Amino acid sequence: MADIANKYKQNVPGKYFVDNQCIDCDLCREHAPGFFERNNDGGYSYVFQQPETARQEALCKEAMEACPVEAIGNTGT
């Protein structure tokens, strides 16, 4: 389960975030490319845009559920 205390600083403010458990597998970027981006220097993903519509929310939730190491979190707010 993702820990907000360990989230990457590049995550934009909002309910979705990626923490330091990310293994750079690319699944979140495949499921929701408009919301997750890769940090090339660090080799991990982060949230660069928060969802605004129900469809966008569904994409981010799908990415979160697909994460093999549960590095994507949702604060619920």
PDB file of N, CA, C and O in Angstrom:
ATOM      1  N   MET A   1       0.839  -1.173   0.000  1.00  0.00           N
ATOM      2  CA  MET A   1       0.000   0.000   0.000  1.00  0.00           C
ATOM      3  C   MET A   1       0.892   1.248   0.000  1.00  0.00           C
ATOM      4  O   MET A   1       1.829   1.346   0.793  1.00  0.00           O
ATOM      5  N   ALA A   2       0.604   2.175  -0.872  1.00  0.00           N
ATOM      6  CA  ALA A   2       1.402   3.386  -0.990  1.00  0.00           C
ATOM      7  C   ALA A   2       1.321   4.215   0.298  1.00  0.00           C
ATOM      8  O   ALA A   2       0.280   4.296   0.951  1.00  0.00           O
ATOM      9  N   ASP A   3       2.445   4.816   0.629  1.00  0.00           N
ATOM     10  CA  ASP A   3       2.543   5.613   1.856  1.00  0.00           C
ATOM     11  C   ASP A   3       2.762   7.076   1.479  1.00  0.00           C
ATOM     12  O   ASP A   3       3.764   7.417   0.851  1.00  0.00           O
ATOM     13  N   ILE A   4       1.829   7.929   1.862  1.00  0.00           N
ATOM     14  CA  ILE A   4       1.913   9.347   1.504  1.00  0.00           C
ATOM     15  C   ILE A   4       3.178  10.003   2.074  1.00  0.00           C
ATOM     16  O   ILE A   4       3.668  10.986   1.516  1.00  0.00           O
ATOM     17  N   ALA A   5       3.699   9.477   3.159  1.00  0.00           N
ATOM     18  CA  ALA A   5       4.926  10.022   3.745  1.00  0.00           C
ATOM     19  C   ALA A   5       6.137   9.779   2.846  1.00  0.00           C
ATOM     20  O   ALA A   5       7.156  10.456   2.977  1.00  0.00           O
ATOM     21  N   ASN A   6       6.024   8.811   1.934  1.00  0.00           N
ATOM     22  CA  ASN A   6       7.131   8.459   1.042  1.00  0.00           C
ATOM     23  C   ASN A   6       6.857   8.824  -0.411  1.00  0.00           C
ATOM     24  O   ASN A   6       7.514   8.301  -1.312  1.00  0.00           O
ATOM     25  N   LYS A   7       5.899   9.712  -0.652  1.00  0.00           N
ATOM     26  CA  LYS A   7       5.569  10.075  -2.027  1.00  0.00           C
ATOM     27  C   LYS A   7       6.676  10.922  -2.638  1.00  0.00           C
ATOM     28  O   LYS A   7       7.373  11.662  -1.944  1.00  0.00           O
ATOM     29  N   TYR A   8       6.821  10.795  -3.953  1.00  0.00           N
ATOM     30  CA  TYR A   8       7.817  11.593  -4.660  1.00  0.00           C
ATOM     31  C   TYR A   8       7.379  13.049  -4.730  1.00  0.00           C
ATOM     32  O   TYR A   8       6.191  13.346  -4.857  1.00  0.00           O
ATOM     33  N   LYS A   9       8.336  13.939  -4.648  1.00  0.00           N
ATOM     34  CA  LYS A   9       8.051  15.375  -4.646  1.00  0.00           C
ATOM     35  C   LYS A   9       7.493  15.875  -5.968  1.00  0.00           C
ATOM     36  O   LYS A   9       6.831  16.912  -6.000  1.00  0.00           O
ATOM     37  N   GLN A  10       7.744  15.166  -7.054  1.00  0.00           N
ATOM     38  CA  GLN A  10       7.229  15.595  -8.357  1.00  0.00           C
ATOM     39  C   GLN A  10       5.729  15.422  -8.498  1.00  0.00           C
ATOM     40  O   GLN A  10       5.129  16.039  -9.378  1.00  0.00           O
ATOM     41  N   ASN A  11       5.102  14.609  -7.667  1.00  0.00           N
ATOM     42  CA  ASN A  11       3.657  14.443  -7.724  1.00  0.00           C
ATOM     43  C   ASN A  11       2.978  15.797  -7.564  1.00  0.00           C
ATOM     44  O   ASN A  11       3.293  16.549  -6.641  1.00  0.00           O
ATOM     45  N   VAL A  12       2.050  16.106  -8.457  1.00  0.00           N
ATOM     46  CA  VAL A  12       1.299  17.351  -8.307  1.00  0.00           C
ATOM     47  C   VAL A  12       0.311  17.178  -7.155  1.00  0.00           C
ATOM     48  O   VAL A  12      -0.089  16.055  -6.847  1.00  0.00           O
ATOM     49  N   PRO A  13      -0.077  18.266  -6.525  1.00  0.00           N
ATOM     50  CA  PRO A  13      -1.045  18.171  -5.428  1.00  0.00           C
ATOM     51  C   PRO A  13      -2.359  17.541  -5.891  1.00  0.00           C
ATOM     52  O   PRO A  13      -2.819  17.782  -7.007  1.00  0.00           O
ATOM     53  N   GLY A  14      -2.941  16.749  -5.032  1.00  0.00           N
ATOM     54  CA  GLY A  14      -4.202  16.083  -5.333  1.00  0.00           C
ATOM     55  C   GLY A  14      -4.247  14.722  -4.686  1.00  0.00           C
ATOM     56  O   GLY A  14      -3.351  14.354  -3.926  1.00  0.00           O
ATOM     57  N   LYS A  15      -5.283  13.979  -4.984  1.00  0.00           N
ATOM     58  CA  LYS A  15      -5.477  12.726  -4.263  1.00  0.00           C
ATOM     59  C   LYS A  15      -4.613  11.561  -4.723  1.00  0.00           C
ATOM     60  O   LYS A  15      -4.324  10.672  -3.923  1.00  0.00           O
ATOM     61  N   TYR A  16      -4.193  11.533  -5.975  1.00  0.00           N
ATOM     62  CA  TYR A  16      -3.339  10.444  -6.452  1.00  0.00           C
ATOM     63  C   TYR A  16      -1.873  10.816  -6.305  1.00  0.00           C
ATOM     64  O   TYR A  16      -1.495  11.970  -6.504  1.00  0.00           O
ATOM     65  N   PHE A  17      -1.051   9.834  -5.956  1.00  0.00           N
ATOM     66  CA  PHE A  17       0.391  10.037  -5.821  1.00  0.00           C
ATOM     67  C   PHE A  17       1.115   8.715  -6.029  1.00  0.00           C
ATOM     68  O   PHE A  17       0.509   7.645  -5.960  1.00  0.00           O
ATOM     69  N   VAL A  18       2.416   8.799  -6.284  1.00  0.00           N
ATOM     70  CA  VAL A  18       3.282   7.624  -6.396  1.00  0.00           C
ATOM     71  C   VAL A  18       4.347   7.761  -5.317  1.00  0.00           C
ATOM     72  O   VAL A  18       4.912   8.836  -5.117  1.00  0.00           O
ATOM     73  N   ASP A  19       4.615   6.650  -4.620  1.00  0.00           N
ATOM     74  CA  ASP A  19       5.640   6.698  -3.577  1.00  0.00           C
ATOM     75  C   ASP A  19       6.908   5.977  -4.011  1.00  0.00           C
ATOM     76  O   ASP A  19       7.014   5.511  -5.146  1.00  0.00           O
ATOM     77  N   ASN A  20       7.862   5.891  -3.102  1.00  0.00           N
ATOM     78  CA  ASN A  20       9.182   5.366  -3.443  1.00  0.00           C
ATOM     79  C   ASN A  20       9.250   3.848  -3.622  1.00  0.00           C
ATOM     80  O   ASN A  20      10.342   3.297  -3.762  1.00  0.00           O
ATOM     81  N   GLN A  21       8.122   3.178  -3.621  1.00  0.00           N
ATOM     82  CA  GLN A  21       8.095   1.744  -3.917  1.00  0.00           C
ATOM     83  C   GLN A  21       8.084   1.478  -5.421  1.00  0.00           C
ATOM     84  O   GLN A  21       8.242   0.334  -5.848  1.00  0.00           O
ATOM     85  N   CYS A  22       7.897   2.527  -6.226  1.00  0.00           N
ATOM     86  CA  CYS A  22       7.771   2.378  -7.675  1.00  0.00           C
ATOM     87  C   CYS A  22       8.998   1.675  -8.264  1.00  0.00           C
ATOM     88  O   CYS A  22      10.138   2.025  -7.957  1.00  0.00           O
ATOM     89  N   ILE A  23       8.742   0.677  -9.116  1.00  0.00           N
ATOM     90  CA  ILE A  23       9.814  -0.074  -9.764  1.00  0.00           C
ATOM     91  C   ILE A  23       9.936   0.267 -11.247  1.00  0.00           C
ATOM     92  O   ILE A  23      10.627  -0.430 -11.990  1.00  0.00           O
ATOM     93  N   ASP A  24       9.277   1.323 -11.674  1.00  0.00           N
ATOM     94  CA  ASP A  24       9.364   1.812 -13.052  1.00  0.00           C
ATOM     95  C   ASP A  24       8.935   0.744 -14.063  1.00  0.00           C
ATOM     96  O   ASP A  24       9.598   0.545 -15.082  1.00  0.00           O
ATOM     97  N   CYS A  25       7.839   0.068 -13.779  1.00  0.00           N
ATOM     98  CA  CYS A  25       7.369  -1.008 -14.656  1.00  0.00           C
ATOM     99  C   CYS A  25       6.601  -0.498 -15.869  1.00  0.00           C
ATOM    100  O   CYS A  25       6.416  -1.239 -16.835  1.00  0.00           O
ATOM    101  N   ASP A  26       6.155   0.741 -15.837  1.00  0.00           N
ATOM    102  CA  ASP A  26       5.472   1.398 -16.943  1.00  0.00           C
ATOM    103  C   ASP A  26       3.968   1.133 -17.005  1.00  0.00           C
ATOM    104  O   ASP A  26       3.297   1.708 -17.862  1.00  0.00           O
ATOM    105  N   LEU A  27       3.418   0.302 -16.149  1.00  0.00           N
ATOM    106  CA  LEU A  27       1.992  -0.019 -16.226  1.00  0.00           C
ATOM    107  C   LEU A  27       1.102   1.205 -16.023  1.00  0.00           C
ATOM    108  O   LEU A  27       0.110   1.364 -16.734  1.00  0.00           O
ATOM    109  N   CYS A  28       1.435   2.062 -15.077  1.00  0.00           N
ATOM    110  CA  CYS A  28       0.590   3.236 -14.850  1.00  0.00           C
ATOM    111  C   CYS A  28       0.621   4.161 -16.060  1.00  0.00           C
ATOM    112  O   CYS A  28      -0.396   4.758 -16.415  1.00  0.00           O
ATOM    113  N   ARG A  29       1.782   4.281 -16.690  1.00  0.00           N
ATOM    114  CA  ARG A  29       1.892   5.137 -17.867  1.00  0.00           C
ATOM    115  C   ARG A  29       1.169   4.537 -19.061  1.00  0.00           C
ATOM    116  O   ARG A  29       0.739   5.267 -19.954  1.00  0.00           O
ATOM    117  N   GLU A  30       1.029   3.221 -19.090  1.00  0.00           N
ATOM    118  CA  GLU A  30       0.261   2.557 -20.151  1.00  0.00           C
ATOM    119  C   GLU A  30      -1.243   2.727 -19.912  1.00  0.00           C
ATOM    120  O   GLU A  30      -1.995   2.994 -20.849  1.00  0.00           O
ATOM    121  N   HIS A  31      -1.675   2.574 -18.672  1.00  0.00           N
ATOM    122  CA  HIS A  31      -3.099   2.662 -18.346  1.00  0.00           C
ATOM    123  C   HIS A  31      -3.619   4.095 -18.368  1.00  0.00           C
ATOM    124  O   HIS A  31      -4.744   4.342 -18.803  1.00  0.00           O
ATOM    125  N   ALA A  32      -2.814   5.026 -17.907  1.00  0.00           N
ATOM    126  CA  ALA A  32      -3.258   6.427 -17.789  1.00  0.00           C
ATOM    127  C   ALA A  32      -2.118   7.372 -18.188  1.00  0.00           C
ATOM    128  O   ALA A  32      -1.584   8.090 -17.343  1.00  0.00           O
ATOM    129  N   PRO A  33      -1.752   7.372 -19.455  1.00  0.00           N
ATOM    130  CA  PRO A  33      -0.601   8.179 -19.895  1.00  0.00           C
ATOM    131  C   PRO A  33      -0.776   9.676 -19.706  1.00  0.00           C
ATOM    132  O   PRO A  33       0.217  10.401 -19.651  1.00  0.00           O
ATOM    133  N   GLY A  34      -1.980  10.149 -19.608  1.00  0.00           N
ATOM    134  CA  GLY A  34      -2.209  11.574 -19.408  1.00  0.00           C
ATOM    135  C   GLY A  34      -2.034  12.033 -17.980  1.00  0.00           C
ATOM    136  O   GLY A  34      -2.198  13.216 -17.681  1.00  0.00           O
ATOM    137  N   PHE A  35      -1.699  11.101 -17.083  1.00  0.00           N
ATOM    138  CA  PHE A  35      -1.632  11.430 -15.663  1.00  0.00           C
ATOM    139  C   PHE A  35      -0.338  10.997 -14.990  1.00  0.00           C
ATOM    140  O   PHE A  35       0.069  11.575 -13.982  1.00  0.00           O
ATOM    141  N   PHE A  36       0.299   9.989 -15.545  1.00  0.00           N
ATOM    142  CA  PHE A  36       1.551   9.491 -14.973  1.00  0.00           C
ATOM    143  C   PHE A  36       2.680   9.723 -15.966  1.00  0.00           C
ATOM    144  O   PHE A  36       2.527   9.541 -17.174  1.00  0.00           O
ATOM    145  N   GLU A  37       3.813  10.129 -15.418  1.00  0.00           N
ATOM    146  CA  GLU A  37       4.975  10.426 -16.243  1.00  0.00           C
ATOM    147  C   GLU A  37       6.199   9.801 -15.588  1.00  0.00           C
ATOM    148  O   GLU A  37       6.206   9.535 -14.386  1.00  0.00           O
ATOM    149  N   ARG A  38       7.237   9.571 -16.392  1.00  0.00           N
ATOM    150  CA  ARG A  38       8.464   8.951 -15.895  1.00  0.00           C
ATOM    151  C   ARG A  38       9.504  10.010 -15.549  1.00  0.00           C
ATOM    152  O   ARG A  38       9.712  10.963 -16.299  1.00  0.00           O
ATOM    153  N   ASN A  39      10.148   9.828 -14.410  1.00  0.00           N
ATOM    154  CA  ASN A  39      11.330  10.606 -14.072  1.00  0.00           C
ATOM    155  C   ASN A  39      12.507   9.812 -14.635  1.00  0.00           C
ATOM    156  O   ASN A  39      12.870   8.768 -14.092  1.00  0.00           O
ATOM    157  N   ASN A  40      13.094  10.298 -15.707  1.00  0.00           N
ATOM    158  CA  ASN A  40      14.160   9.568 -16.383  1.00  0.00           C
ATOM    159  C   ASN A  40      15.413   9.425 -15.543  1.00  0.00           C
ATOM    160  O   ASN A  40      16.087   8.398 -15.610  1.00  0.00           O
ATOM    161  N   ASP A  41      15.735  10.432 -14.760  1.00  0.00           N
ATOM    162  CA  ASP A  41      16.943  10.364 -13.933  1.00  0.00           C
ATOM    163  C   ASP A  41      16.787   9.388 -12.775  1.00  0.00           C
ATOM    164  O   ASP A  41      17.718   8.654 -12.442  1.00  0.00           O
ATOM    165  N   GLY A  42      15.606   9.382 -12.164  1.00  0.00           N
ATOM    166  CA  GLY A  42      15.380   8.531 -10.996  1.00  0.00           C
ATOM    167  C   GLY A  42      14.837   7.156 -11.319  1.00  0.00           C
ATOM    168  O   GLY A  42      14.929   6.244 -10.498  1.00  0.00           O
ATOM    169  N   GLY A  43      14.263   6.993 -12.523  1.00  0.00           N
ATOM    170  CA  GLY A  43      13.713   5.700 -12.910  1.00  0.00           C
ATOM    171  C   GLY A  43      12.450   5.338 -12.140  1.00  0.00           C
ATOM    172  O   GLY A  43      12.326   4.227 -11.625  1.00  0.00           O
ATOM    173  N   TYR A  44      11.519   6.274 -12.064  1.00  0.00           N
ATOM    174  CA  TYR A  44      10.242   6.009 -11.406  1.00  0.00           C
ATOM    175  C   TYR A  44       9.168   6.887 -12.037  1.00  0.00           C
ATOM    176  O   TYR A  44       9.468   7.835 -12.762  1.00  0.00           O
ATOM    177  N   SER A  45       7.928   6.557 -11.753  1.00  0.00           N
ATOM    178  CA  SER A  45       6.800   7.336 -12.249  1.00  0.00           C
ATOM    179  C   SER A  45       6.283   8.261 -11.153  1.00  0.00           C
ATOM    180  O   SER A  45       6.543   8.059  -9.967  1.00  0.00           O
ATOM    181  N   TYR A  46       5.548   9.274 -11.581  1.00  0.00           N
ATOM    182  CA  TYR A  46       4.903  10.196 -10.655  1.00  0.00           C
ATOM    183  C   TYR A  46       3.652  10.759 -11.321  1.00  0.00           C
ATOM    184  O   TYR A  46       3.501  10.663 -12.539  1.00  0.00           O
ATOM    185  N   VAL A  47       2.774  11.334 -10.545  1.00  0.00           N
ATOM    186  CA  VAL A  47       1.537  11.914 -11.062  1.00  0.00           C
ATOM    187  C   VAL A  47       1.831  13.348 -11.484  1.00  0.00           C
ATOM    188  O   VAL A  47       2.219  14.176 -10.660  1.00  0.00           O
ATOM    189  N   PHE A  48       1.644  13.639 -12.775  1.00  0.00           N
ATOM    190  CA  PHE A  48       1.889  15.006 -13.247  1.00  0.00           C
ATOM    191  C   PHE A  48       0.603  15.763 -13.507  1.00  0.00           C
ATOM    192  O   PHE A  48       0.628  16.974 -13.731  1.00  0.00           O
ATOM    193  N   GLN A  49      -0.533  15.055 -13.480  1.00  0.00           N
ATOM    194  CA  GLN A  49      -1.841  15.706 -13.623  1.00  0.00           C
ATOM    195  C   GLN A  49      -2.876  14.873 -12.884  1.00  0.00           C
ATOM    196  O   GLN A  49      -2.902  13.649 -13.010  1.00  0.00           O
ATOM    197  N   GLN A  50      -3.720  15.532 -12.119  1.00  0.00           N
ATOM    198  CA  GLN A  50      -4.784  14.848 -11.390  1.00  0.00           C
ATOM    199  C   GLN A  50      -6.024  14.736 -12.280  1.00  0.00           C
ATOM    200  O   GLN A  50      -6.269  15.605 -13.116  1.00  0.00           O
ATOM    201  N   PRO A  51      -6.802  13.671 -12.101  1.00  0.00           N
ATOM    202  CA  PRO A  51      -8.026  13.513 -12.897  1.00  0.00           C
ATOM    203  C   PRO A  51      -9.082  14.545 -12.520  1.00  0.00           C
ATOM    204  O   PRO A  51      -9.171  14.976 -11.370  1.00  0.00           O
ATOM    205  N   GLU A  52      -9.880  14.930 -13.513  1.00  0.00           N
ATOM    206  CA  GLU A  52     -10.949  15.901 -13.270  1.00  0.00           C
ATOM    207  C   GLU A  52     -12.330  15.353 -13.612  1.00  0.00           C
ATOM    208  O   GLU A  52     -13.332  15.827 -13.077  1.00  0.00           O
ATOM    209  N   THR A  53     -12.394  14.373 -14.486  1.00  0.00           N
ATOM    210  CA  THR A  53     -13.684  13.812 -14.890  1.00  0.00           C
ATOM    211  C   THR A  53     -13.808  12.381 -14.377  1.00  0.00           C
ATOM    212  O   THR A  53     -12.832  11.785 -13.920  1.00  0.00           O
ATOM    213  N   ALA A  54     -15.002  11.847 -14.456  1.00  0.00           N
ATOM    214  CA  ALA A  54     -15.231  10.464 -14.026  1.00  0.00           C
ATOM    215  C   ALA A  54     -14.410   9.489 -14.866  1.00  0.00           C
ATOM    216  O   ALA A  54     -13.883   8.510 -14.338  1.00  0.00           O
ATOM    217  N   ARG A  55     -14.296   9.746 -16.159  1.00  0.00           N
ATOM    218  CA  ARG A  55     -13.506   8.865 -17.040  1.00  0.00           C
ATOM    219  C   ARG A  55     -12.022   8.918 -16.670  1.00  0.00           C
ATOM    220  O   ARG A  55     -11.349   7.888 -16.628  1.00  0.00           O
ATOM    221  N   GLN A  56     -11.528  10.106 -16.406  1.00  0.00           N
ATOM    222  CA  GLN A  56     -10.135  10.260 -16.004  1.00  0.00           C
ATOM    223  C   GLN A  56      -9.882   9.583 -14.657  1.00  0.00           C
ATOM    224  O   GLN A  56      -8.847   8.948 -14.455  1.00  0.00           O
ATOM    225  N   GLU A  57     -10.824   9.726 -13.754  1.00  0.00           N
ATOM    226  CA  GLU A  57     -10.736   9.073 -12.446  1.00  0.00           C
ATOM    227  C   GLU A  57     -10.655   7.559 -12.618  1.00  0.00           C
ATOM    228  O   GLU A  57      -9.875   6.890 -11.940  1.00  0.00           O
ATOM    229  N   ALA A  58     -11.461   7.031 -13.523  1.00  0.00           N
ATOM    230  CA  ALA A  58     -11.454   5.588 -13.780  1.00  0.00           C
ATOM    231  C   ALA A  58     -10.096   5.125 -14.309  1.00  0.00           C
ATOM    232  O   ALA A  58      -9.621   4.052 -13.937  1.00  0.00           O
ATOM    233  N   LEU A  59      -9.475   5.919 -15.167  1.00  0.00           N
ATOM    234  CA  LEU A  59      -8.156   5.565 -15.704  1.00  0.00           C
ATOM    235  C   LEU A  59      -7.106   5.528 -14.587  1.00  0.00           C
ATOM    236  O   LEU A  59      -6.293   4.606 -14.527  1.00  0.00           O
ATOM    237  N   CYS A  60      -7.127   6.519 -13.720  1.00  0.00           N
ATOM    238  CA  CYS A  60      -6.166   6.561 -12.621  1.00  0.00           C
ATOM    239  C   CYS A  60      -6.403   5.421 -11.635  1.00  0.00           C
ATOM    240  O   CYS A  60      -5.451   4.835 -11.119  1.00  0.00           O
ATOM    241  N   LYS A  61      -7.648   5.113 -11.378  1.00  0.00           N
ATOM    242  CA  LYS A  61      -7.965   3.999 -10.484  1.00  0.00           C
ATOM    243  C   LYS A  61      -7.500   2.682 -11.094  1.00  0.00           C
ATOM    244  O   LYS A  61      -6.975   1.817 -10.394  1.00  0.00           O
ATOM    245  N   GLU A  62      -7.694   2.538 -12.387  1.00  0.00           N
ATOM    246  CA  GLU A  62      -7.230   1.336 -13.089  1.00  0.00           C
ATOM    247  C   GLU A  62      -5.710   1.208 -12.980  1.00  0.00           C
ATOM    248  O   GLU A  62      -5.191   0.118 -12.741  1.00  0.00           O
ATOM    249  N   ALA A  63      -5.008   2.312 -13.155  1.00  0.00           N
ATOM    250  CA  ALA A  63      -3.548   2.299 -13.032  1.00  0.00           C
ATOM    251  C   ALA A  63      -3.140   1.915 -11.608  1.00  0.00           C
ATOM    252  O   ALA A  63      -2.215   1.126 -11.416  1.00  0.00           O
ATOM    253  N   MET A  64      -3.827   2.471 -10.619  1.00  0.00           N
ATOM    254  CA  MET A  64      -3.516   2.173  -9.227  1.00  0.00           C
ATOM    255  C   MET A  64      -3.714   0.685  -8.938  1.00  0.00           C
ATOM    256  O   MET A  64      -2.884   0.058  -8.279  1.00  0.00           O
ATOM    257  N   GLU A  65      -4.808   0.131  -9.429  1.00  0.00           N
ATOM    258  CA  GLU A  65      -5.100  -1.283  -9.188  1.00  0.00           C
ATOM    259  C   GLU A  65      -4.148  -2.206  -9.943  1.00  0.00           C
ATOM    260  O   GLU A  65      -3.930  -3.341  -9.519  1.00  0.00           O
ATOM    261  N   ALA A  66      -3.581  -1.741 -11.049  1.00  0.00           N
ATOM    262  CA  ALA A  66      -2.659  -2.553 -11.850  1.00  0.00           C
ATOM    263  C   ALA A  66      -1.237  -2.543 -11.303  1.00  0.00           C
ATOM    264  O   ALA A  66      -0.432  -3.401 -11.664  1.00  0.00           O
ATOM    265  N   CYS A  67      -0.921  -1.591 -10.446  1.00  0.00           N
ATOM    266  CA  CYS A  67       0.446  -1.453  -9.944  1.00  0.00           C
ATOM    267  C   CYS A  67       0.864  -2.711  -9.175  1.00  0.00           C
ATOM    268  O   CYS A  67       0.239  -3.058  -8.173  1.00  0.00           O
ATOM    269  N   PRO A  68       1.919  -3.398  -9.639  1.00  0.00           N
ATOM    270  CA  PRO A  68       2.307  -4.662  -9.004  1.00  0.00           C
ATOM    271  C   PRO A  68       2.916  -4.504  -7.612  1.00  0.00           C
ATOM    272  O   PRO A  68       2.969  -5.473  -6.854  1.00  0.00           O
ATOM    273  N   VAL A  69       3.373  -3.304  -7.264  1.00  0.00           N
ATOM    274  CA  VAL A  69       3.977  -3.097  -5.946  1.00  0.00           C
ATOM    275  C   VAL A  69       3.179  -2.127  -5.080  1.00  0.00           C
ATOM    276  O   VAL A  69       3.636  -1.724  -4.011  1.00  0.00           O
ATOM    277  N   GLU A  70       1.983  -1.753  -5.544  1.00  0.00           N
ATOM    278  CA  GLU A  70       1.087  -0.861  -4.813  1.00  0.00           C
ATOM    279  C   GLU A  70       1.759   0.466  -4.471  1.00  0.00           C
ATOM    280  O   GLU A  70       1.635   0.967  -3.354  1.00  0.00           O
ATOM    281  N   ALA A  71       2.480   1.034  -5.456  1.00  0.00           N
ATOM    282  CA  ALA A  71       3.180   2.299  -5.248  1.00  0.00           C
ATOM    283  C   ALA A  71       2.302   3.514  -5.522  1.00  0.00           C
ATOM    284  O   ALA A  71       2.715   4.643  -5.258  1.00  0.00           O
ATOM    285  N   ILE A  72       1.104   3.303  -6.045  1.00  0.00           N
ATOM    286  CA  ILE A  72       0.190   4.405  -6.330  1.00  0.00           C
ATOM    287  C   ILE A  72      -0.822   4.487  -5.201  1.00  0.00           C
ATOM    288  O   ILE A  72      -1.448   3.495  -4.827  1.00  0.00           O
ATOM    289  N   GLY A  73      -0.967   5.689  -4.670  1.00  0.00           N
ATOM    290  CA  GLY A  73      -1.903   5.893  -3.582  1.00  0.00           C
ATOM    291  C   GLY A  73      -3.000   6.871  -3.949  1.00  0.00           C
ATOM    292  O   GLY A  73      -2.907   7.614  -4.927  1.00  0.00           O
ATOM    293  N   ASN A  74      -4.037   6.846  -3.136  1.00  0.00           N
ATOM    294  CA  ASN A  74      -5.185   7.717  -3.309  1.00  0.00           C
ATOM    295  C   ASN A  74      -5.602   8.159  -1.906  1.00  0.00           C
ATOM    296  O   ASN A  74      -5.992   7.341  -1.073  1.00  0.00           O
ATOM    297  N   THR A  75      -5.512   9.453  -1.663  1.00  0.00           N
ATOM    298  CA  THR A  75      -5.851   9.963  -0.337  1.00  0.00           C
ATOM    299  C   THR A  75      -7.346  10.018  -0.083  1.00  0.00           C
ATOM    300  O   THR A  75      -7.783  10.192   1.054  1.00  0.00           O
ATOM    301  N   GLY A  76      -8.137   9.868  -1.155  1.00  0.00           N
ATOM    302  CA  GLY A  76      -9.581   9.885  -1.015  1.00  0.00           C
ATOM    303  C   GLY A  76     -10.189  11.265  -0.926  1.00  0.00           C
ATOM    304  O   GLY A  76     -11.394  11.402  -0.712  1.00  0.00           O
ATOM    305  N   THR A  77      -9.373  12.286  -1.087  1.00  0.00           N
ATOM    306  CA  THR A  77      -9.904  13.648  -1.006  1.00  0.00           C
ATOM    307  C   THR A  77      -9.929  14.317  -2.359  1.00  0.00           C
ATOM    308  O   THR A  77     -10.347  15.469  -2.471  1.00  0.00           O
TER     309      THR A  77
END
